[in-house]
Amino acid sequence: MPRELADLHIHVGGAVAPHVLWSIAHQQGFKLPVRNYFEFVELITARPDKVKNLDDYLKIMHTWTEKIQSSPMAIERSIYEVLGKEYRGSRVTLNELRFNPMKRNLNSELDLDHIIHAALRGMDRAVLEYGIRAGLIFCLAREFDHKLNSIIVEKAIKYRGRGVIGIDLAGTEKNALELKPEVVEQYRDLFDRARKAGLRCTVHTGETHGTGAEGVIAVVEKLRPHRIGHGIRAAYDESAMKILKERDVVLEICPSSNLSTRAVDGIAELHHIIRTFWDRGVKITINTDGPYLLDTDMQHEVELIERNGILTPEQVDQTLAWSRQYSFTNARIPNDEL
């Protein structure tokens, strides 16, 4: 019997099928730079020949896919379609979708609550039709000021009872300054507020070459997340792995994403990183990050790990068990974690 999979790290901006985005774009009257559908597919897919790093990858998402998804109708359909495809194509029965609602309201031209309600409607419909579990994670942005990120946290708290399950901090760590504890500190009150309201927390950090493990350690100590998005540079620092294990912080590993964005140099380095985490007792989960932007799905991610001898099938099953155990869709945070 096929495995029932879980995907805890999937950005709506990179997960909607090209034919759906093509339909939404035309329905909303967007002026696209291409007129042919297959040229459009190339435009919104992170092919290795045009993606040299994480910034190139994010540029595709921010320039096109997020913009096309920016209306209540568009985000509702997008989320519904993502969840349906994940289940039909890969038997993903637990899915946590993340996005920044402020990057879907056309610079405040649209009402933020309408965007959020629409996203929840799309999720509710997919959950009802496919019998799956799902939740939404709202992404704060490193490029936003404290006021804007604070609004996102308040919206996450407001809609916690409706299906918003956590917050994330996303965006590239472009320089060493952004890894320092005093810079990470600026987000502490936002994460404290979210946890006290019963939301779970994750943070993108330690993803790219040059960032090192300093940011991972600072994030764990200052923001106390339950999980970390990527965190792969921690595999080169014993202190970082020690604190991850001791505080039971789970990593959201996205193999194809790290290969495509050159966050790792190839399969050999990916193998080294994942095996190092496994051998040090750091818990990991396997995820897609952006299925259509990266031309992947959860079945492919699992096959990539097993085919290259990175983990055995039994070890992959353990990562899936951790995904379900540490899913933000689970019960409210115990009081002793607040």
Buried (B, 14 or more C-beta within 10 A) or exposed (E): EEBBBBBBBBBBBBBBBBEBBBBBBEEBEBEBEEEEEEEBBEBBBBEEEEBEBBEBBBBBBEEBBBBBBBBBEBBBBBBBBBBBBBBEBBBBBBBBBBBBBBBBBEEEEBEBBBBBBBBBBBBBBBBEEBEBBBBBBBBBBBEBEEEBBBBBBBBBBEBBEEBBBBBBBBBBBBEEEBBEEEBBEEBEEBBBBBBEBBBBBBBBBBBBBEBBBBBBBBBBBBBBBBBBBBBBBBBBBEEBBBBBBEEEBBBBBBBBBBBBBBBBEEBEBBBBBBBBBBEBEBBBBBBBBBBBBBBBBBBBBBEBBBEBEBBEEEBBEBBBEBBBEBBBBEEEBEEEEE
